[in-house]
Amino acid sequence: MSDQITQLVSTAAELGHAIRSRRKALKMTQEELAMATGVSAATVIAIEKGKETAQVSLVLQLCRDLGLRLTVGT
């Protein structure tokens, strides 16, 4: 049986929510995630709030560091 949960994400806010949920599930603070990823806590906070102008590379790095896998499909 798989522990995987699939969530459809179509907005920056939904992606931010998914990142926040995963971080909390791992019992990490925003500061801990920022330190692990090499970004500022303010960047983590902005991404979790769904900042639409966040750099894609930073969002992807947060996802990788949290073990989130993104899939693109139609």
Contacts in CASP RR format, 6 or more apart in sequence:
PFRMAT RR
TARGET T0000
AUTHOR 0000-0000-0000
METHOD contacts of the structure
MODEL  1
MSDQITQLVSTAAELGHAIRSRRKALKMTQEELAMATGVSAATVIAIEKG
KETAQVSLVLQLCRDLGLRLTVGT
7 14 0 8 1.000
7 18 0 8 1.000
8 14 0 8 1.000
9 15 0 8 1.000
9 18 0 8 1.000
11 50 0 8 1.000
12 50 0 8 1.000
12 51 0 8 1.000
12 52 0 8 1.000
12 54 0 8 1.000
13 49 0 8 1.000
13 50 0 8 1.000
15 47 0 8 1.000
15 50 0 8 1.000
15 59 0 8 1.000
16 47 0 8 1.000
16 48 0 8 1.000
16 49 0 8 1.000
16 50 0 8 1.000
17 48 0 8 1.000
17 50 0 8 1.000
18 68 0 8 1.000
19 47 0 8 1.000
19 48 0 8 1.000
19 59 0 8 1.000
19 62 0 8 1.000
19 63 0 8 1.000
19 66 0 8 1.000
19 68 0 8 1.000
20 48 0 8 1.000
22 66 0 8 1.000
22 67 0 8 1.000
22 68 0 8 1.000
23 30 0 8 1.000
23 33 0 8 1.000
23 44 0 8 1.000
23 48 0 8 1.000
23 66 0 8 1.000
26 66 0 8 1.000
28 36 0 8 1.000
30 41 0 8 1.000
30 44 0 8 1.000
30 45 0 8 1.000
30 48 0 8 1.000
31 41 0 8 1.000
33 44 0 8 1.000
33 62 0 8 1.000
33 65 0 8 1.000
33 66 0 8 1.000
34 40 0 8 1.000
34 41 0 8 1.000
34 43 0 8 1.000
34 44 0 8 1.000
36 65 0 8 1.000
37 44 0 8 1.000
37 58 0 8 1.000
37 61 0 8 1.000
37 62 0 8 1.000
37 65 0 8 1.000
38 61 0 8 1.000
39 58 0 8 1.000
39 61 0 8 1.000
39 62 0 8 1.000
43 54 0 8 1.000
43 58 0 8 1.000
44 62 0 8 1.000
46 54 0 8 1.000
47 54 0 8 1.000
47 58 0 8 1.000
47 59 0 8 1.000
47 62 0 8 1.000
60 70 0 8 1.000
63 69 0 8 1.000
63 70 0 8 1.000
END
